[in-house]
Amino acid sequence: MIDPTSARVPSSRPPQATSHTSTRYARGAAAASAHTPASAVVPPVRRPLAAAFRLLIALAALTGIVLDIAITPDLGRLFSYFTVQTNIAVAVFFAWSAYRAWTARPPISARISGGVLLYIAITGLVYHVILTNDSSGFSMTGTPEHDTVRTVSTHLLHTVTPIGAALDWLLLTAPRSFRWRYAAQWLAYPFLYLPFALVRGALLDPGTEGRYPYPFLDVDLHGYAGIALNTLIFGSAFYALALILIAIDQVRPHPRRPENRISPSGIGPLK
């Protein structure tokens, strides 16, 4: 006869081993999800229009540089200009970016793309606001040269590439990728350009044409104290411009992508 006190009532709780197994599975799935790259979840998308537009920007910069090389006998002087250096950066960056868009690779780091954007923006703004403005005190207009090649080169390097870079940023790149700390980091190159220009000018004989690439860096005109003041003014303006670009990037809308025609109509546009 069975003792009723020894009988066990079946428990409603699942076996302990099963609980541990399911917990380990859940944790493993969560960990796998956390370490899964976005490219494994969202299929890469080729962007031929973005690639074509960026290639055109790179070609504009390269064409302007080649035209300048063809008509400038002193290549050392030519490559000392901030304009030429930044357009070389534009040509390399946008050719690389075009390749990545064409092959569905991730975009280039925003730290790099923002720096290139800032430098070519400085090139365009300084040229149009200061160097071609007779009232700025730093005008480089002088006697106008009726040289078609130089005119084309000037507009490519000072107008076309800055506008192209700005349009690419506003229309073809995702917003809110710039960080506030980038503003100070981006100024490293402009501030390194300063000693380069001053040392180069000091090594050249007085009276050498193009000894200093820009009037606001001409030690013969302003002295080193004047150059320090100009550096403070221009450096503050460049930093403010960097902050403005970052602020715009934080509030600008996301560029619209074409809709996925393969998906049902209820699915929204591609992200």
C-alpha angles and dihedrals in degrees: 000000000000118000107235091212091060095054114108123218112223111254121236091214116098117246113281093238092056091051091053091046093053091045092052090048092051092048091047092050092049092049092048090050092049092052097041110111118237090241089064091055102036112044114234115258125210115227107201095169092052090046092051094048093048091048089054090053091050091049092049091054093044093048092051091050093047091050090051091050090051094056101033117082095189106065092175089061092044095054092046090072118102087220094060094043093051092047090053087055090048092051093050096042098048094043088053092044091049090054092050092049092048093049095043094245123150116275121264117269114284089229089064098037092049092050092052090047092051094048096050090044089055089050093053097041096046091049097047099035102036116011096048094037112094091198095057095078091232100072118152097185099105114148110357114243117220094212115136095199093051091046092052091046092048093052093045094052099038104031115016099047096045092049092044092050091049093050092049090052095047099040108026108034132071116255130236095040097116118090125211092237089061091073093072093039093054091057091067093089098047090049092048088050090061098065089040091057094043095047092046091051092048090054093053124080117261111265094030110145111252092010089150114030097219134029094237088059096048107120091189090061102037108017122225092288090056091047090053090053092047089049091053092049097045093040091054090049092050091049091050089050090052091051091049091053091050092047091051090048090055095057106029116109124253112264112255116248125209114264121259102252093190094059123077116275091252092067114090128230121301116274 
